Amino acid sequence: MYQPRVQEMPSDKQNQLYRKWDAWLEEIKNELVELHASRRTFWDLGDVINQNPRLKQRGNHFLDWMAKNYLYSMVTSIRRLVDNRRSTMSYRRLLEDIHRNPTVLSRSRFKANFVCGDWDEHEADTCFDQLVGVGREHIDREFVQGQIDELVSKTKALTTFANRRITHHEDIEVTEIPKVGDAHTALDYLESIMKYYWNLFRCEDFLRAEPYLQYNWKEIFYFPWIEGEAFKDEKVGATTVFLEDRTSRER
């Protein structure tokens, strides 16, 4: 016969920490969604260019400018989301806080939050077992440390480049210049962290960070941007090709 596990209810301090983490999760989720929306726009723009031989073969400063600014924006945004300074709200600080206080994310709290008319205690226990480990009473510190280590590993090149070349310009040679694919790998890992903790805090599946746009944003390209003779006499110079295929863009 099923016997519910018993654990002392969390202290006021633990309750405060839990509420803080829950609020942080909501805030950084919004930033993550914005980054995924930017990535989708980047891919869509690449498809527009690849389907137009004239654009793909010629290249243009404007396209290169957009590509560079996209990469720099993505790098600095990810840097902010993994910043561990005390004044920041980030995935890194959230994970480190959970690592210091793992008992806050306890089985008893999970059941107190989600056992209701739709869920019984056995179902809540089963879900917690799947998320945290069979029989565990709270999240494992070693598991959280593993998430921190992987987060640092996947974002190290990005944060180093951002610190030394974007937000500052240090007199130090930068030997590892990140590619778009490095930013996207880090972004995917941030999404996996969000999916895990969203389920643990909200008991809901976080299906995808990329939002569904409710309109066709590419309509802006359906008509010429310059009408008549405006700017016609300006010099035209060729630059490198902006995007080729998705594989080469990730290299």
C-alpha positions as CSV (number, residue, x, y, z in Angstrom):
1,M,0.0,0.0,0.0
2,Y,1.3,3.5,-0.9
3,Q,2.6,5.4,2.1
4,P,3.3,9.1,1.7
5,R,6.7,10.3,2.7
6,V,6.8,12.7,5.7
7,Q,9.2,15.6,6.0
8,E,9.2,18.8,8.1
9,M,7.7,21.8,6.5
10,P,10.2,24.4,5.2
11,S,11.3,27.3,7.4
12,D,10.4,31.0,6.7
13,K,13.9,31.5,5.3
14,Q,13.4,28.6,2.9
15,N,10.1,30.0,1.9
16,Q,11.7,33.3,1.1
17,L,14.4,31.7,-1.0
18,Y,11.8,29.7,-2.9
19,R,9.7,32.7,-3.7
20,K,12.9,34.6,-4.8
21,W,14.0,31.7,-7.1
22,D,10.5,31.4,-8.5
23,A,10.4,35.1,-9.4
24,W,13.9,34.9,-10.9
25,L,12.9,31.9,-13.0
26,E,10.0,34.0,-14.5
27,E,12.2,36.9,-15.2
28,I,15.1,35.1,-16.9
29,K,12.6,33.0,-18.8
30,N,11.4,36.1,-20.5
31,E,15.0,37.0,-21.5
32,L,15.5,33.5,-22.9
33,V,12.4,33.7,-25.0
34,E,13.6,37.0,-26.5
35,L,16.9,35.3,-27.4
36,H,15.2,32.4,-29.1
37,A,13.0,34.9,-31.0
38,S,16.1,36.6,-32.2
39,R,17.6,33.3,-33.3
40,R,14.5,32.5,-35.3
41,T,14.6,35.9,-37.0
42,F,18.3,35.2,-37.8
43,W,17.5,31.8,-39.4
44,D,14.5,33.2,-41.3
45,L,16.6,36.0,-42.7
46,G,19.2,33.5,-43.8
47,D,16.5,31.6,-45.6
48,V,15.4,34.8,-47.4
49,I,19.0,35.4,-48.5
50,N,19.7,31.8,-49.6
51,Q,16.6,31.8,-51.8
52,N,17.7,34.9,-53.6
53,P,20.8,34.1,-55.8
54,R,21.5,37.8,-56.3
55,L,21.8,38.4,-52.6
56,K,23.7,35.2,-51.9
57,Q,26.3,35.8,-54.6
58,R,26.8,39.5,-54.1
59,G,27.0,40.0,-50.4
60,N,26.7,43.4,-48.8
61,H,28.1,45.5,-45.9
62,F,24.5,45.8,-44.5
63,L,24.2,42.0,-44.3
64,D,27.6,41.6,-42.7
65,W,26.7,44.4,-40.3
66,M,23.5,42.6,-39.3
67,A,25.4,39.3,-38.8
68,K,28.1,40.9,-36.6
69,N,25.5,42.7,-34.5
70,Y,23.5,39.6,-34.1
71,L,26.5,37.6,-32.8
72,Y,27.6,40.4,-30.5
73,S,24.1,40.9,-29.1
74,M,23.7,37.2,-28.5
75,V,27.1,36.9,-26.8
76,T,26.5,39.8,-24.5
77,S,23.0,38.6,-23.6
78,I,24.2,35.1,-22.8
79,R,27.1,36.7,-20.8
80,R,24.4,38.5,-18.7
81,L,22.4,35.3,-18.1
82,V,25.5,33.5,-16.7
83,D,26.9,36.4,-14.7
84,N,27.7,35.4,-11.1
85,R,28.1,38.8,-9.6
86,R,26.0,39.3,-6.4
87,S,24.1,42.2,-8.0
88,T,22.9,40.2,-11.0
89,M,19.9,37.9,-11.7
90,S,21.1,35.0,-13.8
91,Y,21.0,31.3,-14.4
92,R,24.5,31.0,-12.8
93,R,23.4,32.8,-9.6
94,L,20.2,30.8,-9.5
95,L,22.0,27.5,-9.7
96,E,24.7,28.5,-7.2
97,D,22.0,29.6,-4.8
98,I,20.2,26.3,-5.2
99,H,23.5,24.5,-4.7
100,R,24.0,26.2,-1.4
101,N,20.4,25.5,-0.3
102,P,19.3,22.2,-1.9
103,T,16.8,21.4,0.9
104,V,14.6,24.3,-0.3
105,L,13.6,22.2,-3.3
106,S,12.2,19.4,-1.2
107,R,9.7,16.6,-1.8
108,S,7.4,17.9,0.9
109,R,7.3,21.4,-0.7
110,F,6.7,19.9,-4.2
111,K,3.7,17.9,-2.8
112,A,2.4,20.8,-0.8
113,N,2.4,22.9,-4.0
114,F,0.9,20.4,-6.4
115,V,-1.2,17.9,-4.6
116,C,-4.8,19.0,-5.3
117,G,-7.9,17.8,-7.0
118,D,-6.0,16.9,-10.1
119,W,-2.9,15.3,-8.5
120,D,-2.8,12.9,-5.6
121,E,0.3,12.3,-3.4
122,H,1.4,9.3,-5.3
123,E,1.4,11.1,-8.6
124,A,3.4,14.0,-7.1
125,D,5.9,11.6,-5.6
126,T,6.3,9.9,-8.9
127,C,6.9,13.2,-10.7
128,F,9.4,14.3,-8.0
129,D,11.2,10.9,-8.4
130,Q,11.5,11.5,-12.1
131,L,12.9,15.0,-11.7
132,V,15.2,14.6,-8.6
133,G,15.8,10.9,-8.1
134,V,13.8,8.0,-6.7
135,G,13.5,8.3,-3.0
136,R,15.4,11.6,-2.7
137,E,13.9,14.1,-0.3
138,H,15.5,17.1,-2.1
139,I,17.5,18.0,-5.1
140,D,21.1,16.6,-5.2
141,R,23.9,19.2,-4.8
142,E,26.2,17.2,-7.0
143,F,23.6,17.2,-9.8
144,V,23.3,21.0,-9.5
145,Q,27.1,21.4,-9.5
146,G,27.2,19.4,-12.7
147,Q,24.8,21.8,-14.2
148,I,26.9,24.8,-13.1
149,D,30.1,23.2,-14.5
150,E,28.5,22.5,-17.8
151,L,27.0,26.0,-18.0
152,V,30.4,27.5,-17.4
153,S,32.1,25.2,-19.9
154,K,29.5,26.0,-22.7
155,T,29.7,29.7,-22.1
156,K,33.4,30.3,-21.2
157,A,34.5,31.4,-24.7
158,L,31.5,33.7,-25.1
159,T,31.9,35.4,-21.7
160,T,35.7,35.8,-22.2
161,F,35.2,37.4,-25.6
162,A,32.4,39.7,-24.3
163,N,34.5,40.8,-21.4
164,R,37.7,41.4,-23.4
165,R,36.3,42.7,-26.8
166,I,32.7,43.9,-26.5
167,T,32.0,45.4,-23.1
168,H,35.7,46.2,-22.6
169,H,38.7,46.2,-24.8
170,E,41.6,44.7,-22.8
171,D,45.2,44.7,-24.0
172,I,45.1,40.9,-24.1
173,E,45.2,38.8,-27.2
174,V,41.9,36.9,-27.8
175,T,42.8,33.6,-29.3
176,E,39.3,32.0,-29.2
177,I,36.7,34.0,-31.2
178,P,33.2,32.6,-30.8
179,K,31.1,31.6,-33.7
180,V,27.3,31.8,-34.1
181,G,27.1,28.1,-33.4
182,D,28.9,28.5,-30.0
183,A,26.2,31.0,-29.0
184,H,23.4,28.7,-30.2
185,T,24.9,25.7,-28.3
186,A,24.9,27.8,-25.1
187,L,21.4,29.0,-25.8
188,D,20.2,25.4,-26.2
189,Y,21.7,24.5,-22.8
190,L,20.1,27.5,-21.1
191,E,16.8,26.2,-22.5
192,S,17.4,22.7,-21.1
193,I,18.0,24.3,-17.6
194,M,14.8,26.3,-17.9
195,K,12.8,23.2,-18.9
196,Y,14.1,21.3,-15.9
197,Y,13.5,23.9,-13.2
198,W,10.2,25.1,-14.7
199,N,8.9,21.6,-14.2
200,L,10.3,21.5,-10.7
201,F,8.9,24.9,-9.7
202,R,5.6,25.0,-11.7
203,C,4.9,21.3,-12.3
204,E,4.4,22.2,-16.0
205,D,6.3,21.3,-19.1
206,F,8.2,24.1,-20.7
207,L,7.8,22.9,-24.3
208,R,10.0,25.5,-26.1
209,A,11.5,28.8,-25.6
210,E,11.1,29.9,-29.2
211,P,7.8,31.9,-29.4
212,Y,5.3,31.6,-32.2
213,L,5.0,34.9,-34.0
214,Q,1.4,35.8,-34.8
215,Y,2.2,37.6,-38.0
216,N,4.6,37.3,-41.0
217,W,7.5,39.6,-40.1
218,K,9.0,39.1,-43.5
219,E,6.3,41.2,-45.2
220,I,8.7,44.1,-44.9
221,F,10.8,42.5,-47.7
222,Y,7.8,42.3,-50.1
223,F,8.5,45.8,-51.5
224,P,11.6,47.9,-52.3
225,W,13.1,49.8,-49.4
226,I,14.4,52.6,-51.6
227,E,12.0,54.2,-54.1
228,G,12.7,56.3,-57.1
229,E,16.2,57.7,-57.6
230,A,17.1,58.2,-53.9
231,F,20.7,57.1,-53.0
232,K,21.2,55.9,-56.6
233,D,24.5,57.8,-57.1
234,E,26.2,56.5,-53.9
235,K,29.2,54.2,-54.5
236,V,28.5,50.5,-54.2
237,G,31.1,48.1,-52.9
238,A,31.0,44.4,-52.4
239,T,31.9,42.7,-49.1
240,T,31.9,39.1,-47.9
241,V,28.8,36.9,-48.2
242,F,26.6,37.2,-45.1
243,L,25.2,33.7,-44.9
244,E,25.5,30.5,-46.8
245,D,23.9,27.4,-45.4
246,R,23.0,26.6,-41.9
247,T,25.9,24.2,-41.4
248,S,28.5,26.8,-42.4
249,R,26.8,29.4,-40.3
250,E,27.3,27.3,-37.2
251,R,31.1,26.8,-37.8
